[in-house]
Amino acid sequence: MSSGGDDVILESVNNIGIITLNRPKALNAVNLSMVQKILPTLQEWENTQSFVLIKGAGDKAFCAGGDVRAVVEAGQKGEKLGHQFFRTEYTMNGLIGNYRIPYVALIDGIVMGGGVGLSVHGHYRICTERSLFAMPETQIGLFPDVGGSYFLPRLPGRLGYYLALTGHRLKGADIQKAGIATHYVDSRNMAHLTDELIRCKNHETIREVLDKFSVIDEKPFSLKQHQVKIDSYFAAHTMEELYFRLSEDDSEWSRKTLKTLDGMSPTSMKITLRLLQLGAQANLLECLQMEYRMAVACLANHDFYEGVRALLIDKDKNPKWNPATLEEVSSDIVANHFMKLPDSEELRHKL
């Protein structure tokens, strides 16, 4: 049995549900059509399959994120595609995080944004030397969503805050060392791994197969030399305090970090920092509900449209943020992103 059309392939093999994100030319970026097919299928499979395996077509990407260009172009016409997309996507993320049967994600290649949401909340996340992880949303006037407010604050020290605010990219085994992936496998063995996985039936047999194919990378974590500074500086309670701490340190790393932050939306940075602080004390479903409120606010404001324009549409990489500075982003602007929606518009999880 297989279904789903061209953009996502949904099939059952040996009583295992297999999802293949099938937009390789778009680096398997997930769109409304795909999440509207995946969500009900996951809901059905939870009661009918032994476990679920998700992978990406091609050898470049698992999933490079959500199709935010389509969301922005629809929003500019006054259409509500963004509201539908984020609501369905976040509902799917919550289901994955509470899934009652094993969920295995093969994150070979690029895994960013929406691709992280399709994998990081599952039981098993397998990366390779070709894997590239990032949550670059502050660069497009958004925030690290798809449950980023839940998993990022729970990474070691303040690593998650650093990844969220800077969009820093992790490669290969670093993704496992950071706690984002559960296993690291040589990409040359992925086909064999997949063949053996589709003969598994439960957590025990899945773990046995994953342990068999896992390799240990002996190199130290690439951010290890900066971890003390990351843990100290990114523990700042405000963005202004974070900037001050970085500017007091005249090291090359601090200067590079400040330059990176200077390219981000000031509003996105402030709401992201607040999001992580709140998410650290909330469960996944509460985090996703909070993120949906923020997504609705971003869809009504300037920076998300401007960030996507500058990076993905016109590609001039010269966004004009409004407000343009951290100082101009008032506490009221931040608070407005977290306001409850009317009851009929809130994200409601039915698990």
Protein Blocks (a to p, Z undefined) as FASTA:
>chain_A
ZZhijmbccddeehiacddddbfknoopacfklmmmmmmmmmmmmmmpmbdcdddedjkb
fbgcjcfklmmmmmmnopaklmmmmmmmmmmmmmmmmccbdcddddehjdehjlmmmmmm
mmbdcddfkbccddfklmnopaceehlmmmmmmpghjlmmmmmmnopacehjllmmnoma
mbdcdfklmmmmmmmmmmcfbfklmmmmmmmmpccdfbdcfklmmmmmmmmmmmpfbfkl
mmmmmmmpccfklmmmmmmmmmpcfklmmmmmmmmmmmmmpcfklmmmmmmmmmmmmmmm
mklmmmmmmmmmnonopacdddfbfklmcfklmmmmmgccdfklpccddZZ
